[in-house]
Amino acid sequence: MPNQRLLACFAHPDDEAFGTGGTLARYAAQGYAVHLVCATRGEAGEIANPEFATPLTLGAVREAELRCAAETMGIAEPIFLNYRDSGMAGTPENDDPSAFINIPAERVIAQLVQIIRQVKPEVVVTFEPFGGYGHPDHIAIHRHTVAAFHAAADPVQYPEMGNAWQAQRLYYTAIPRSIFITMRDQLAALGEDTSVFDGFDNPEHGWPEDQIHLFEDVSETVNAKWCALECHRTQFGPGNLFRRLPKEQVLKLMSVEHFSQAWPEPPAGLTLQGLFDGLNHE
C-alpha cells in the first residue's frame, strides 16, 4: 500500500466534492492518506430546502454535510480553520469582521503551515488563482495555501509550528473552459435556459487548456463523488446547475478532473498520469 499523503485545502463544504471528489475518493481507495482543510462552514450559502436548515443553523448543518461527504469519499476527518463564510463578492457578509477574507493573512498562513508540518503531505491541492468562479473565499484560500506551502518548507518561518516540511508538489484544481461550453451546449439542446453561461466564450473564464497537466480519470470513483455531493443537500438541490442535465450526462462530465501543476514550475508540454506521478512509491 502507498505510504504517501495528500492534503486538499478549500474554503467551504462542497468545494472538495465538485472539483476533486473523484480524485480524493480514488486516492483514498488506493490507500493514500487523504486529508482535507476547510476554511469555513459555509454559513452564507444558499439553502436548497428550508426544511434542511435556517440561516442560524446552516453552519452546523454544512459541517455535518462535509463530514458525511468525507466519510463517503473514504478520507480523514476534515480539519476546520473555524472562520466565517465571507459570502459572494459585494454582499453584506463581506463586512463581517470574522469573515475569512478579513482575517490577517499571517494568522491563516500560520495555521496552514502547522497543518502541513503535522500532516507531512507529498502533494497539496487548492484552487487556482481565480478560485473557479471568483468567490472571495476561494481566492483567499488559494493565496494562503500557496504562501503556506512555501513557508512550511522554510525552517526560519513559523518555527513554533513544527519542523520544516517540503511537500513535493502543489496543484491547482482547474475547470477548463471547454467544460462550461459543453454544459451550455447540452442544456441548450434540451431547451434549457443557458444565460448562466453568458460570457464563457471569453478567454478569461475557465482555466486555459494548455495549462492543464493532469486529466485525472475518476470514472471508477465518480459514483462516490456523486454520493458526496448528495451529502451536501443544502447546496445540491433541484435547482443546482448539475441537476439540470440527465444524471448520465453529468456523471460523464464529472468522470475527468483537471489539475495544473503549480510547483515545481512545469516544463513545457508536461503531461502527468496522476498527482503522485514520478514521486517515490507511486
N, C-alpha and C positions, 0 to 999 in steps of 0.2 A: 504494500500500500504506500502511496506517496506520503512523504513527511514534509509537506510544504503548506504554506498558509496564504490565504487571500483575504485582503481587507477592502471592503467597499464602503465608501463614505458618501452619504446622501443627506438630503435636507428634511424630507417628510416621509411618513409612512406611505407607501405605494411607489415611491421613486425607484426603489430597488426592484420592484416586480416588472414595471413596464419596460425598462431598458435592459435589465440584466437578469431577470428572474430565471430564464432558462439556463444561463451560464452559471449562476450561483448554484442552482439545483444540480447541474451537470457535474461541477467540480466536487460538490458535497457528496454526490453519489459515487464518485471515483475515489473518495477517501481523503480529499484535501480538507484542511481545516478552513472553513469559510466564516468570516466574521463581518459584522455589519454595524456601522455607526450611523445613527440618525440624529440630526441636529435638533429637531423639534418634534412635537407630537401632532403637528398639522392642525392646530386649533382654529385656524382661519379658513379651513377648507369648506367645500360645499357639503351639504347633507342630502344624499340622494332620496332619502325617505325619512320624514320626521319621526317615524317610529323607532329609528335606529339610534338617534342621538339628538341632543339640543346643543345650541352654541356653548352652553356651560359644560356639558359633558363630553363634547366632541374630542377633546384631547385625550381623555382617559379611554374613550371608545377606540380611537385610532391607535393608541398604544396597544390595546388588546388585539386589534386587527393586524398590526405588524407582528406581534408575537405569533399569531395564527399563521401568517404568511411565512415567517421564518421556519416554523415547525413543518409546514407543508413542503418547503424547499429543502429541508434537512440541514439547515445551517444553525450556527450557535445563537444563543440568546442575543437580541440586539442590544447595542450599547447606546444609550441616550445621552446627548450632551446637555439636555434639560433647558433649552431655550424655547422661546415662544415663536410660533409661526408669524412671519412678517406680513403675510398676505401678498396679493398681487401688487405690482407696481402702481402707485398712485392711489392706493386705498388707505383708509384711516389707520389700519393696523400697522402701517409703516412707521407711525409716530410713537408707537408703544416703546417705552424705554427698555422693556425686556425682550423686544423683538430681536430675532437673530441678527438682522442687519445692523442693529445699533450696538451690538456688543463689541468692545475693543478687540481688534484683531489679535493682539498678543495673548489675550486670555484664551481665545478659541484655539489658537495655534499651540499654546502650551498643553491644552487638553489633548489635542490630537497627537502631539509629539509623545506624550506619556502613553497613549494607547498604542501607537506604532512601536514604541520601545518595549511595551509589555507583550503585544501580540507577535512581534517579530515577523511580519509578513514578507514573503519574497515579492509579492505583487500587490499593488494598491490601485484601486479603480475609483474614479469620481466623474462628475460631469465635465463636459468640455466648457470652454470659457463663457459661452452664451447660456449655459445651463439648459440646453434643449429648446426652450422657448422664451427665455429671458426672465424667468421668475427671479426676484431679488435674492431669495434664499438659496436657489440653485447656484447662482453666480457667486454668492458668498462662500458656500461650502467648497466650491471649486477653488477659489483663491486660497482659502485657509488650508485646504488639504495639500495643495501644491507647495505652499510655504512650509507646512509641517513635514512633508515628505523629505524635503531637503534639510530642514533644521534637525530632524531626528537623526540624521547621519553625522551631524557635527557635534563632537563632544564638548565644544565650547558653549554651544547654545543649550539652554534649559538643562544644565547638569543635574538639577534637583529632580528631573523627570525620568531618571534612569540612565543606563548605559546606552551609548550611541548605537543606532541600528540603521544600516544602509539597505533599504529594500532595493531589489534588483530591477524592478520595472514599475513605471507609472503609466496607467492607461486612462484615456477618456472614453466613456461610453458616448457614442456619436450616432445620431439618427441621420442617415443620408437623405439628401433632398429627394431622391427617387422614391423613398417610402411614402412621403407626403403626396407626391404626384400620383403614385399608384393608387393610394387610398381615394384620392379625389376622383380619379377616373372610374374606379369601381363603384363609388357612390353615385356618380353621375349616370352610370349605366343602369342603376336601379331606380333612377328618377329622384334621388335624394338631393336635398339642399347641400351644396358644396361651398357655401360662402365662407365657411371657416378656413378654407384653404386659399382664399383670395391672397394673391401676392407671393405664393410659394414658388412661382416660376422665377422670382427674384433670387439671384445667386447668394444673397445674404441669408436666406432661410435654409436651414438644414446644413449638415456637415458636408464639405466637399468630398466627392467620391475618391479622389486621388489621395486624400489624406486618411483613408481608412486602411488599416494594415491587417485587420483580422475580421473575417466574416465567420463568426462562430456558429456552427451548425448545432442547433439545440432541439432538433426535431424529436430526439428521444426524451427530452425533458420538457417539451412545450406544454404538455398537459399539466405538469406540476406548476409551471408558470401560470397557466390559466387558473388553476385552483388557488394559487397565491393571490392572484388578482381578485378572485371572488371572496377571499378573506376580507378584502378592503371594500366591504359592501357600502359604506357611506359614500365612497368615491366612485365605485364601479357600478353605478346604477343603470337603469334602462336608457337614460339619455346620454350615456358615455359614448364618445366617438367610436370606440371599438365595439360597441354593441350594435351599431347601425349597419354593419355588414354581416352576412351569414357567418356563423362561427367557423365553418371550414375555411373560408377565405382568410379570416383574421388569424387563425392558427398557422396558416401557411405563411402569412406575412411575419408572424412572430417567431417563426422557426429558424430565423437567422438573426443574430445580434451582432452589433458592429462596434469595433473598438479602434481607437487611434493610439499608437504608442507615443507618449509624450516625453518619456525619459527612459533610457538614454535617447538622444536625438536619433531618429531613424534614418538609415541610409536611403537613398532614392530607390524606389521600387520595392521596398520591404513588403513581403507578404508572410504572414505568420499562420501557423496551423493551430495555435492555441495560446492562451495567456501565458503559459509556462514554457512555450516553445523555445528550445535552446538552453533552458536552465537545467541544472542538475536534477535528476530523479523525475523527469517528466513522465 
